[in-house]
Amino acid sequence: MLFFSVQEVFGKKVDKKWFWFLGVYLIILVGFRDNVGPDYGSYKGLYIYSDTKSYSSIFMKMLHMEGSDHLDVEWLYTLINKLLLNVFNAPFYVLTLVIAICAIFFKIEYTEDNTFYPFTFTLFMFVPYFFVGESGQIRQNLATFIVYFAIRYIKRRELWHYLFFIFLASGIHTVSYLFLPMYWLARVPLNKTMMLLLIIFSIFLSPFEIYRVFGDFLSGMASDNILVEGLNGYMDESIERLNGGFGIPEAMMMILTFFLFAFDTKMKELYPYYEYHRNYAVVGICFYFIFRNNPVFSSRLVGAFIGFSYVIVPNAMYVVSSGMKKAIYSFIIALVIFNIVVFSSFNNIKIGRFTIELYKNHILP
């Protein structure tokens, strides 16, 4: 990733086949992993449990109705589990492989569609998102990348195509419903004054926990039932930070906000569809502060939007001078190193069994 990242930023565009080569390698790492990731056991139990659900109940769940069996997770994910067991009697790693193939496919297509620096963006987001997403919360990760992929239909103004992919994504994870209004919100004109007012207003609302008025609706989107413990294996929220302290999430919000305001004018002039990503970023930042006192909401619900937002950071290199491009790239690499050090120091790598001595794969030596 680093080799091709340097080439695409300071040389010429890298052929897409190399990006697919990276994608295949990541699919092998994730799809064939053996007891790797803090959610692995929970998803394996859910895989076996899905076979107890009837097809009629899955169909009823698709129509947002209750059948004879209560489904603990969304209908499409349950259907995939059940088909792999009923039709193929497949071992669990086949499920992780299928989900990995789908997630990496949509990730590659989204990245290629929305940045000139796909390797740099992937490197920038690799830690901790690869471990929390593709190797952790695989349901939400797949659902959000299906929605990310569907941005192309917002650009083309193809509403029914966009709604279809929202429908598919919501069958994997209900967090996808949050993106339904973005078809219209993506085109809302914003200036720096409006962005600043929205962010300040969200910070002001933070202590009041207004999200509580939505009750079970948001709780259902954020919860993975038996999988919550898996998330907690990666995310450690200190009492100090939840009571107003300053931590890495706040620092990342500051970085994203800086890029929004510092390069907004040039990005509007030179980068196609920048305004869509800017609007997603503003929504993500505002949601973060509104949900900040809830560690699950502020990571799961907000994390879906922030995935859109960070594409702005490498994209800024496209509109600046050569000297500023080098400065931004140096900052990105420094942040990548920082994230690796921090993620490792929190013992998350060991908890997820990603160390050299703990990582196991069904086909790799």
N, C-alpha and C positions, 0 to 999 in steps of 0.2 A: 504494500500500500504506500509506504513512504517513497519507494523508488519511483513509482508511477505518479505519485502526487507531485514530486519535484518536477518531473518531466512535463506534466500537463499545465503546471503553473508557470514555469520558466522556459518551456520549450514549445512543442506543438501538441495538439489534442491527441490523446492516446486512443488507439483503436478500441472500439467497444468490446471486441472479442476478449481482451485482457480483463475487462471488468467482469465478463461472464466467467472467465477462468477463476477469478477470485471468488465469484458467487458459488461455483461448483465446490471449491475447496471449503468454503464456509458451510455449505449444505452437508458435506461429509462430517465436518467437526460437530455440527449441531444435530444432524439427523441420526447419526449412528452413535451418539454419546451413550455411555452406559453408566447409569446412576450418577449423572453429573448435573448440577443445578439444584438449588434448595427446594424447587418445586417438583422435582422428578418423581418422588414417591407419591405425592398428592395426585399428580396427573396420571400416574400408573394405576392408582386405585380408582380414579374416575373413569379410566379406560375400561376396566373390567366391569365397573358398576353400570356403565352405559348400556351394556348388553341386556340389562333387566328391563329396559324401557321398550315399549311397543312402538311399532312404526306409526300406528294411528295416533298415539300420543305425541310423537314427534311432529306429525302433520298438523295436529291441532295447535301445537306450540308455535308452529310457523305462522298460523293464522291468529296468533295471540289469544288463544283459547286454551282451556285446561282439558286434557284428555283423562283417560283412566289412570295414567301414571303421572306423577308430578316430576317434571324435569328440573334438575338442580342447576343445569347450565343451558345455554342457548341451543336451539333446535339443530342448526347446521353442524355445529361441533359434535353434538350427540349423535347425529346421523352418520358423520364420518367415522366416529368411533365404532358404532354398531355395525356398519357395513364392513369395516376391516375385520371385525371379529366374526360376524355371521357368514360373510361370503368367502373371506380368505383365511380365516382363523390365524390372522397375522400376529406375530409377537409385537410387543409394545414399541420397539424401535422403528417398526414400519410406520406407526402413527407419527412419531417425532420426525421421521424422514419426510412424510407427506406434508406435514405442517411446515417444515423447514424449506422444502422446495417451493411451496406456495408463497411463503413470507419473503424469501430471497428474490423470487421472481418479481413480485410487486415492488420490493425495495429497489431493485436494479432499475426497473422501468421508471419509477418515480424519480430516482436520483438522476438518471440520464435526461429525463424531461425537464428538470428544474435547476440544473447547475452545469456550468462548463467545467467544473472541477469535481467529478464524481469520486475519484480516489481520495482527494483531500477531504471532502465531506464525510466519506465513510470512515476515514482515519480519525477525523475530528469527533465523530459520534461513537467510535468503536468501544471506548471505555467510558462509562460502564454499560452503555445501552445494549451492546451485543450480549452481555452476560445477564442483564435484567430482562431483555426482550427476547431475542431468538433462543437463548438458553435458559430463560426464566419464565416470565409470564407469557407463554406462547400464544394464548388465546387473544389477549389484548394486543400483543405485538402484531399478529397476523391481521386482526380486524383493522387496526389503525393503518397498516400499510396498504390494505385494500382501499381504504378511504383516501390515503395519500395518492395512490395510483389514479383514483377517480378525479383528481384535480384537472386532468387533461380534458374532462368533459365539462368542467366549469369554464375552462378557456374556450372551448368550442361552443359553449352555450347549448349543450345537449342535456336538457333537464332529465329526461327519462332514463338516459344512460347513467347519469349520476345517481338517480334514485334507485336504480337497479343494484348498483354497487353498494350503496348504503344498506339496502335490503340484505345483500349477501353478507356484508361485514357485520350487521347487527345479529345475524344468525350465528356468528362466532363470538361476539362480545357486544353487550348493549351500550358500551361507551360510544359506539359508532353513531348513535342517535344524536349526540352532541354536535356532530358535524352537519347535520341536515340543514340548518339555517345558513351554513357557510356558502352555499350556492349563491345566495343573495348578498350576504355580508361581505363576501370577497370583493365586491364591486363598489362598496360604500366609500366615497371619497374622504380621506383623512389628511389633515395637515399636522404640522408639529405641535401647534397649540392644542388641537383636539386630542392628539395622542397624550400629551402631557397632562391635560385635565382628566382624561379617563384613568390614567395610571395613578395620579394623585388621589382621585376619588376612590379607587379600589384600595389603596393603602389606608385611607381613612375608614373604609368599611371593614377592614380586616378584623379589628377586635370585636365587632358586633356579631360575627358568625351568622350572617343573614342566610347562608345556605341551609340552615336548619329548617327554614320554612318549607323546603322541598321534601324533607323527611325521607321516606322510603324510596322515592323516585331516584334520587342521587345515590342513596346507599346501595340500591340494586345494581346501578351502573358500576360502582366502584368495587363492590365486593366480589370475590371469587369463591365465596363459601369456604370450603376446606382448604383453599389455596392461599388464604391470607397469611398463614404462617410462612409460606414460601417467600412472599414478598418481604416479610419482616426479617428473613434471613439475609436480605441484601440491604434493606433500608433501616437505618438506626436513627430515630429522631430523639434528640435529647430534650429533656424538660426545659432546659435553659433556652433552646432555640424556639420551642413552641411558645414560650412566654415572652417573646420579643427579642431573643438573641440574634446574632448575625452568624450565618453559616455559609456553606458552599452554595446551596440553592439561591440565597439572596445575592451572592456574588455573581452567579451566572445570570440572574435577572438584570443586574447592573450592567454586565457586559453586553447582553442582548439589547438593552435599552440604549446604551451608548452607540452601538452600531446603527440602531434605528434612526437616531437623531443626527449622528455625524455624517452619514452617507445617504440620507433619504433623498435629497435633491438630485444628486448624480444618479442614484439608482433608478429614480423615476424617469430620468431622461434616457438612460442607456441600457437598462436591463429589462428584457421583456417580462411582463406579468409580475414585476416586483411588487406592485400594489397588493396583489393577492396574498403574498407571503407576509408583507407588512401587516395586513389586517389580521392574519392568523397569529402573528407575533403579539400584537396588541391584545387580542383576546386571551392568549396564553398567559401573558404577564398579568393582566387584570384578574384572570381566574386564579392565578397563583396566590396573589395577595388576599383575595376574597376567601379562598379555601385554606389559607396558610395555617390556621389553628387546628386543622384536621390532617394528620400525617398521611392518611390513606387518600383523601380527596386531593391534597396538594401534590401527591406523587402520581397517582393513577389517572385522575381526570385531567389534571393539568399537563401531565407528561405527554398525553396524546397530542395536544396542541403545540407543545414546545418542540416536538419532533419536526413540525413544519418550520418553526421559527428559526432554528439554528442554521438553516440553509442560507440565511442572510449573511452570516459571518464570512464564509468562503466566497460567496457571490460578490461581496464588496470589493474583492481584488480585481474584478472585471472592469470596474469603473474608475480606478484610481491611477495615479502615476506609478512609474516603475519603483521608485523609492518607497512609496507608501505600500505597494504590493509586497515588497520584501518585509516591511515592518509587520504587516498583518499576518503574513505567512509565518514569520518567526514567532508571533504571538500564538498562533494556532498550534504550532509544534510544541511550544512551551506549555500550553494548556493540556495537550495530549499527555506529555510526560507527567505533569502535575496530577492529572486524573488517574494515571496508572499507579503512581506512588500512593495517592490517597486511598484509592480503591483497595490496594493491597494491604495498606497499613490498618484498615478497618477490619481485617481478617475475612473480608468477603470472598476473596479468591479461594481461601481454604474452605470456607463454609460451602461454597458452591462446588468444591472438588475440582478446581481448575488448575491446581498446581501440577508440576511435572510428575510428582510421585503419586498423586491422587487421580488425575484424569485418566479415564478409560474409554475406549472406543471399540465397537463391535467388529470393525474391519481394519482399523489402523493398528500398527504394531505398538 
